[in-house]
Amino acid sequence: MTRDRFNPKRTLLPMDQVGRMRPALDELAGRVRYGGNPEHKRDPGDFRLRPPHAAGRPRKTLCDDAGITKRAAALELLREGFRRGLVDARFERGWPLMVWAVAPDGTPLEATWESVGCYHGYPMPENDPFREEILEQWRLRRD
């Protein structure tokens, strides 16, 4: 079963604002933390998370399927999303509500704000219409 509804409020920070916010984004990249969510992990062990309920959540995408099985790799992708300016235009307490990146295998990833400076991420479902925008911007927003 796949999701058929996605957050319509997601908006990438415009490129002209990324340049102006570069120092702040780089500073946030250095301070960000990865919290994680066991519902997006087949094996949540390295993420120091408890496994989800045995039945799981069939609509959740798994980081394992995008080749992300280590907390350090998830954190580095989150930081790279900040560095490239792939952040939501909406901020809460100085942090963007969402951050995007692309896994080494080409899977677009989305991270959601959990608390101040902490996010959990997951692969974007294949039917998410925002996927193509993230893939294109990932290529365009290289340093």
GROMACS elastic network, one bead per residue, 0.5 to 0.9 nm:
[ bonds ]
;  ai    aj funct       b0    kb
    1    58     6  0.66909   500
    1    59     6  0.59753   500
    2    58     6  0.81641   500
    2    59     6  0.55950   500
    2    60     6  0.83957   500
    2   125     6  0.75587   500
    2   126     6  0.87310   500
    2   127     6  0.78777   500
    3     6     6  0.76350   500
    3    59     6  0.62884   500
    3    60     6  0.85764   500
    3   125     6  0.74607   500
    3   127     6  0.77021   500
    3   128     6  0.82071   500
    4   127     6  0.74619   500
    4   128     6  0.78727   500
    5     8     6  0.86050   500
    5   128     6  0.82178   500
    6     9     6  0.89125   500
    6    10     6  0.88827   500
    6   128     6  0.69354   500
    6   129     6  0.84179   500
    6   130     6  0.88091   500
    7    10     6  0.60856   500
    8    11     6  0.83328   500
    9    90     6  0.87687   500
   10    88     6  0.64236   500
   10    89     6  0.79226   500
   10    90     6  0.81899   500
   10    97     6  0.87859   500
   10    98     6  0.77400   500
   10   130     6  0.84958   500
   11    14     6  0.84646   500
   11    87     6  0.81375   500
   11    88     6  0.53604   500
   11    89     6  0.56534   500
   11    90     6  0.75512   500
   11    98     6  0.89597   500
   12    15     6  0.85635   500
   12    85     6  0.82748   500
   12    86     6  0.62768   500
   12    87     6  0.56768   500
   12    89     6  0.54840   500
   12    90     6  0.86453   500
   12    98     6  0.88607   500
   12    99     6  0.86744   500
   12   100     6  0.89181   500
   12   134     6  0.86617   500
   13    16     6  0.84112   500
   13    17     6  0.65732   500
   13    18     6  0.66416   500
   13    85     6  0.69478   500
   13    86     6  0.68504   500
   13    87     6  0.57732   500
   13    88     6  0.54386   500
   13    90     6  0.80810   500
   14    17     6  0.54365   500
   14    18     6  0.64504   500
   14    85     6  0.85805   500
   14    89     6  0.75034   500
   15    18     6  0.50053   500
   15    19     6  0.67863   500
   15    85     6  0.77410   500
   15   141     6  0.82231   500
   16    19     6  0.57231   500
   16    20     6  0.69820   500
   17    20     6  0.51412   500
   17    21     6  0.60414   500
   17    22     6  0.84420   500
   17    85     6  0.88625   500
   18    21     6  0.50389   500
   18    22     6  0.58022   500
   18    25     6  0.80667   500
   18    84     6  0.81559   500
   18    85     6  0.55826   500
   18    86     6  0.86446   500
   19    22     6  0.51990   500
   19    23     6  0.86109   500
   19    85     6  0.85011   500
   20    23     6  0.78294   500
   20    24     6  0.87273   500
   21    24     6  0.53469   500
   21    25     6  0.60176   500
   21    26     6  0.85744   500
   21    85     6  0.84907   500
   22    25     6  0.51280   500
   22    26     6  0.60741   500
   22    27     6  0.85324   500
   22    83     6  0.76701   500
   22    84     6  0.88521   500
   22    85     6  0.77494   500
   23    26     6  0.52261   500
   23    27     6  0.61696   500
   23    28     6  0.86823   500
   24    27     6  0.50358   500
   24    28     6  0.61468   500
   24    29     6  0.85650   500
   25    28     6  0.50625   500
   25    29     6  0.60821   500
   25    30     6  0.87275   500
   25    82     6  0.56555   500
   25    83     6  0.61632   500
   25    84     6  0.85386   500
   25    85     6  0.69850   500
   25    87     6  0.89607   500
   26    29     6  0.50085   500
   26    30     6  0.64991   500
   26    31     6  0.89702   500
   26    79     6  0.84583   500
   26    82     6  0.67922   500
   26    83     6  0.56484   500
   27    30     6  0.52739   500
   27    31     6  0.66190   500
   27    32     6  0.88414   500
   28    31     6  0.50722   500
   28    32     6  0.58381   500
   28    79     6  0.81903   500
   28    82     6  0.72159   500
   28    83     6  0.87826   500
   28    95     6  0.77773   500
   28   117     6  0.78392   500
   29    32     6  0.54804   500
   29    33     6  0.88702   500
   29    78     6  0.77150   500
   29    80     6  0.73987   500
   29    81     6  0.82120   500
   29    82     6  0.54693   500
   29    83     6  0.64683   500
   30    33     6  0.88574   500
   30    79     6  0.71645   500
   31    79     6  0.88473   500
   31   117     6  0.69814   500
   32    75     6  0.80556   500
   32    78     6  0.79297   500
   32    79     6  0.70852   500
   32   116     6  0.87743   500
   32   118     6  0.60499   500
   32   119     6  0.78718   500
   33    75     6  0.68782   500
   33    78     6  0.85303   500
   33    79     6  0.89219   500
   33   117     6  0.59396   500
   33   119     6  0.65361   500
   33   120     6  0.88783   500
   34    47     6  0.89597   500
   34    71     6  0.74750   500
   34    72     6  0.87486   500
   34    74     6  0.71933   500
   34    75     6  0.55782   500
   34    78     6  0.77111   500
   34   117     6  0.84515   500
   34   118     6  0.55539   500
   34   119     6  0.51994   500
   34   120     6  0.59204   500
   34   121     6  0.81088   500
   35    47     6  0.80987   500
   35    49     6  0.88951   500
   35    71     6  0.89189   500
   35   114     6  0.76124   500
   35   118     6  0.58681   500
   35   119     6  0.55707   500
   35   120     6  0.53505   500
   35   121     6  0.85978   500
   36    39     6  0.88684   500
   36    40     6  0.80584   500
   36    41     6  0.87131   500
   36    44     6  0.87335   500
   36    47     6  0.67928   500
   36    48     6  0.86510   500
   36    49     6  0.73871   500
   36    71     6  0.82619   500
   36    74     6  0.88355   500
   36   118     6  0.88622   500
   36   119     6  0.69155   500
   36   121     6  0.65700   500
   36   122     6  0.88392   500
   37    40     6  0.58420   500
   37    41     6  0.72513   500
   37    44     6  0.82901   500
   37    47     6  0.86493   500
   37    49     6  0.71680   500
   37    50     6  0.88639   500
   37    52     6  0.87270   500
   37   120     6  0.60501   500
   37   121     6  0.76401   500
   37   122     6  0.86399   500
   38    41     6  0.51417   500
   38    42     6  0.77809   500
   38    43     6  0.80972   500
   38    44     6  0.57288   500
   38    47     6  0.83106   500
   38    49     6  0.58143   500
   38    50     6  0.63318   500
   38    51     6  0.55794   500
   38    52     6  0.55454   500
   39    42     6  0.78287   500
   39    44     6  0.86321   500
   39    51     6  0.75291   500
   39    52     6  0.55664   500
   39    53     6  0.84269   500
   39    56     6  0.67014   500
   39    57     6  0.66289   500
   39    60     6  0.66212   500
   39    61     6  0.82465   500
   39    62     6  0.76817   500
   40    44     6  0.82877   500
   40    52     6  0.88692   500
   40    57     6  0.87375   500
   40    60     6  0.60333   500
   40    61     6  0.57601   500
   40    63     6  0.58803   500
   40    64     6  0.80887   500
   40   121     6  0.79584   500
   40   122     6  0.61714   500
   40   123     6  0.84366   500
   41    44     6  0.51383   500
   41    45     6  0.88232   500
   41    47     6  0.87772   500
   41    51     6  0.79671   500
   41    52     6  0.85261   500
   41    61     6  0.82735   500
   41    62     6  0.52402   500
   41    63     6  0.57080   500
   41    64     6  0.61625   500
   41    65     6  0.89348   500
   41    69     6  0.79509   500
   41   122     6  0.87433   500
   42    51     6  0.80848   500
   42    52     6  0.89803   500
   42    62     6  0.65182   500
   42    63     6  0.77485   500
   42    64     6  0.62557   500
   42    65     6  0.86579   500
   42    69     6  0.88209   500
   43    46     6  0.78693   500
   43    47     6  0.86285   500
   43    51     6  0.73208   500
   43    64     6  0.76330   500
   43    69     6  0.75875   500
   44    47     6  0.53299   500
   44    48     6  0.65523   500
   44    49     6  0.54038   500
   44    50     6  0.66914   500
   44    51     6  0.61276   500
   44    52     6  0.88039   500
   44    69     6  0.78813   500
   44    70     6  0.88186   500
   45    48     6  0.53174   500
   45    49     6  0.61716   500
   45    50     6  0.74910   500
   45    51     6  0.79983   500
   45    69     6  0.88177   500
   45    70     6  0.87387   500
   46    49     6  0.77358   500
   46    69     6  0.71997   500
   46    70     6  0.56655   500
   46    71     6  0.61514   500
   47    50     6  0.88124   500
   47    69     6  0.81197   500
   47    70     6  0.66098   500
   47    71     6  0.51147   500
   47    72     6  0.87350   500
   48    71     6  0.85189   500
   49    52     6  0.87363   500
   51    54     6  0.80247   500
   52    55     6  0.79923   500
   52    56     6  0.59258   500
   52    57     6  0.83725   500
   53    56     6  0.52765   500
   53    57     6  0.83162   500
   55    58     6  0.81198   500
   56    59     6  0.89325   500
   56    60     6  0.84016   500
   57    60     6  0.56288   500
   57    61     6  0.89433   500
   58    61     6  0.80533   500
   60   122     6  0.82652   500
   60   123     6  0.88976   500
   60   125     6  0.85387   500
   61    64     6  0.89012   500
   61    65     6  0.80152   500
   61   122     6  0.63216   500
   61   123     6  0.57955   500
   61   124     6  0.71647   500
   61   125     6  0.66222   500
   62    65     6  0.55535   500
   62    66     6  0.72949   500
   62    68     6  0.88264   500
   62   122     6  0.65095   500
   62   123     6  0.65544   500
   63    66     6  0.52481   500
   63    67     6  0.65593   500
   63    68     6  0.52279   500
   63    69     6  0.68418   500
   63    74     6  0.88196   500
   63   109     6  0.87517   500
   63   121     6  0.80211   500
   63   122     6  0.56977   500
   63   123     6  0.60318   500
   64    67     6  0.50268   500
   64    68     6  0.51570   500
   64    69     6  0.54770   500
   65    68     6  0.73645   500
   65    69     6  0.89054   500
   65   123     6  0.82833   500
   66    69     6  0.86010   500
   66   103     6  0.65372   500
   66   104     6  0.80426   500
   66   105     6  0.64702   500
   66   106     6  0.80745   500
   66   107     6  0.60752   500
   66   108     6  0.87751   500
   66   109     6  0.88166   500
   66   122     6  0.89532   500
   66   123     6  0.68834   500
   67    70     6  0.89304   500
   67   103     6  0.75773   500
   67   104     6  0.77968   500
   67   105     6  0.71384   500
   68    71     6  0.79703   500
   68    73     6  0.64780   500
   68    74     6  0.64957   500
   68   103     6  0.76514   500
   68   104     6  0.89217   500
   69    72     6  0.89130   500
   69    73     6  0.75632   500
   69    74     6  0.80132   500
   70    73     6  0.54076   500
   70    74     6  0.65641   500
   70    75     6  0.88396   500
   71    74     6  0.51137   500
   71    75     6  0.61552   500
   71    76     6  0.86308   500
   72    75     6  0.51187   500
   72    76     6  0.61536   500
   72    77     6  0.87067   500
   73    76     6  0.51349   500
   73    77     6  0.62881   500
   73    78     6  0.86395   500
   74    77     6  0.52604   500
   74    78     6  0.62457   500
   74    79     6  0.87209   500
   74   103     6  0.88937   500
   74   120     6  0.89335   500
   74   121     6  0.77748   500
   75    78     6  0.50148   500
   75    79     6  0.61945   500
   75    80     6  0.86125   500
   76    79     6  0.50480   500
   76    80     6  0.61455   500
   76    81     6  0.86555   500
   77    81     6  0.62261   500
   77    82     6  0.88112   500
   77   100     6  0.84794   500
   77   101     6  0.60371   500
   77   102     6  0.73706   500
   77   103     6  0.71897   500
   77   109     6  0.87554   500
   78    81     6  0.51474   500
   78    82     6  0.66502   500
   78    83     6  0.88878   500
   78    99     6  0.69525   500
   78   100     6  0.72312   500
   78   101     6  0.66227   500
   78   110     6  0.89159   500
   78   111     6  0.74219   500
   78   119     6  0.83797   500
   78   121     6  0.81755   500
   79    82     6  0.51668   500
   79    83     6  0.62766   500
   79    84     6  0.87341   500
   79   101     6  0.87943   500
   80    84     6  0.60945   500
   80    85     6  0.84251   500
   80    86     6  0.85178   500
   80   100     6  0.87756   500
   80   101     6  0.69147   500
   81    84     6  0.53051   500
   81    85     6  0.61430   500
   81    86     6  0.50705   500
   81    87     6  0.68423   500
   81    99     6  0.60288   500
   81   100     6  0.53854   500
   81   102     6  0.82435   500
   81   138     6  0.83416   500
   82    85     6  0.50256   500
   82    86     6  0.59943   500
   82    87     6  0.63015   500
   82    99     6  0.69084   500
   82   100     6  0.80972   500
   82   101     6  0.86318   500
   83    86     6  0.77257   500
   83   142     6  0.87899   500
   83   143     6  0.84500   500
   84    87     6  0.83602   500
   84   101     6  0.86859   500
   84   137     6  0.88309   500
   84   138     6  0.74121   500
   84   141     6  0.54074   500
   84   142     6  0.61328   500
   84   143     6  0.71219   500
   85    88     6  0.87061   500
   85    99     6  0.84615   500
   85   100     6  0.87927   500
   85   141     6  0.72270   500
   86    98     6  0.86287   500
   86    99     6  0.58613   500
   86   100     6  0.53616   500
   86   101     6  0.69886   500
   86   134     6  0.77864   500
   86   137     6  0.74829   500
   86   138     6  0.74222   500
   86   141     6  0.79772   500
   87    90     6  0.84593   500
   87    96     6  0.60245   500
   87    97     6  0.77498   500
   87    98     6  0.58448   500
   87   100     6  0.62986   500
   88    91     6  0.71954   500
   88    96     6  0.53364   500
   88    97     6  0.59061   500
   88    98     6  0.50779   500
   88    99     6  0.61632   500
   88   100     6  0.83588   500
   89    96     6  0.67160   500
   89    97     6  0.80030   500
   89    98     6  0.85484   500
   90    95     6  0.83649   500
   90    96     6  0.57069   500
   90    97     6  0.59568   500
   90    98     6  0.80891   500
   91    94     6  0.58537   500
   91    95     6  0.50909   500
   91    97     6  0.55251   500
   91    98     6  0.85617   500
   92    95     6  0.52709   500
   92    96     6  0.62199   500
   92    97     6  0.63806   500
   92   113     6  0.87275   500
   92   116     6  0.80572   500
   93    96     6  0.84621   500
   93   116     6  0.69392   500
   94   116     6  0.81569   500
   94   117     6  0.87366   500
   95    98     6  0.85950   500
   95   113     6  0.80116   500
   95   116     6  0.69251   500
   95   117     6  0.65779   500
   96    99     6  0.69618   500
   96   112     6  0.88214   500
   96   113     6  0.73566   500
   97   111     6  0.84390   500
   97   112     6  0.61366   500
   97   113     6  0.50583   500
   97   114     6  0.86196   500
   97   119     6  0.88382   500
   98   110     6  0.69532   500
   98   111     6  0.54435   500
   98   113     6  0.59196   500
   98   119     6  0.81266   500
   99   109     6  0.83714   500
   99   110     6  0.59547   500
   99   111     6  0.50499   500
   99   112     6  0.67467   500
   99   113     6  0.82388   500
   99   119     6  0.84915   500
   99   121     6  0.85400   500
  100   108     6  0.72756   500
  100   109     6  0.55433   500
  100   111     6  0.61058   500
  100   121     6  0.86330   500
  100   134     6  0.69348   500
  100   138     6  0.85407   500
  101   107     6  0.85487   500
  101   108     6  0.59534   500
  101   109     6  0.51725   500
  101   110     6  0.66990   500
  101   111     6  0.83479   500
  101   134     6  0.74095   500
  101   135     6  0.83132   500
  101   138     6  0.69070   500
  102   105     6  0.79146   500
  102   106     6  0.57646   500
  102   107     6  0.54808   500
  102   109     6  0.55632   500
  102   110     6  0.86822   500
  102   123     6  0.88058   500
  102   134     6  0.78686   500
  102   135     6  0.70339   500
  102   138     6  0.69657   500
  103   106     6  0.52887   500
  103   107     6  0.51691   500
  103   108     6  0.62931   500
  103   109     6  0.68695   500
  103   123     6  0.85934   500
  104   107     6  0.73656   500
  106   135     6  0.80889   500
  107   123     6  0.65622   500
  107   124     6  0.75320   500
  107   131     6  0.88104   500
  107   135     6  0.83684   500
  108   122     6  0.87615   500
  108   123     6  0.59944   500
  108   124     6  0.58175   500
  108   125     6  0.87253   500
  108   131     6  0.62776   500
  108   132     6  0.84619   500
  108   134     6  0.66085   500
  108   135     6  0.64093   500
  108   138     6  0.89316   500
  109   121     6  0.67168   500
  109   122     6  0.55946   500
  109   124     6  0.53364   500
  109   131     6  0.84517   500
  109   134     6  0.84245   500
  110   120     6  0.83984   500
  110   121     6  0.54156   500
  110   122     6  0.55995   500
  110   123     6  0.62442   500
  110   124     6  0.60897   500
  111   119     6  0.59044   500
  111   120     6  0.52641   500
  111   122     6  0.63894   500
  111   123     6  0.87644   500
  112   118     6  0.85184   500
  112   119     6  0.52949   500
  112   120     6  0.55570   500
  112   121     6  0.61913   500
  112   122     6  0.87283   500
  113   116     6  0.75298   500
  113   117     6  0.75665   500
  113   118     6  0.61077   500
  113   120     6  0.68721   500
  113   121     6  0.89734   500
  114   117     6  0.79306   500
  114   118     6  0.54860   500
  114   119     6  0.50254   500
  114   120     6  0.67424   500
  115   118     6  0.52102   500
  115   119     6  0.70720   500
  116   119     6  0.85197   500
  122   125     6  0.89123   500
  123   126     6  0.87713   500
  124   127     6  0.83065   500
  124   128     6  0.65774   500
  124   130     6  0.85234   500
  124   131     6  0.66767   500
  125   128     6  0.53922   500
  125   131     6  0.79726   500
  126   129     6  0.81854   500
  126   131     6  0.73935   500
  127   130     6  0.87832   500
  127   131     6  0.80650   500
  128   131     6  0.57230   500
  128   132     6  0.85015   500
  129   132     6  0.67409   500
  129   133     6  0.80042   500
  130   133     6  0.53645   500
  130   134     6  0.64863   500
  130   135     6  0.89082   500
  131   134     6  0.52264   500
  131   135     6  0.62875   500
  131   136     6  0.87012   500
  132   135     6  0.50737   500
  132   136     6  0.61122   500
  132   137     6  0.85238   500
  133   136     6  0.51913   500
  133   137     6  0.60507   500
  133   138     6  0.84370   500
  134   137     6  0.51539   500
  134   138     6  0.59142   500
  134   139     6  0.86543   500
  135   138     6  0.51719   500
  135   139     6  0.65523   500
  135   140     6  0.88569   500
  136   139     6  0.53634   500
  136   140     6  0.63385   500
  136   141     6  0.87091   500
  137   141     6  0.57262   500
  137   142     6  0.86886   500
  138   141     6  0.54895   500
  138   142     6  0.69093   500
  139   142     6  0.62679   500
  140   143     6  0.89285   500
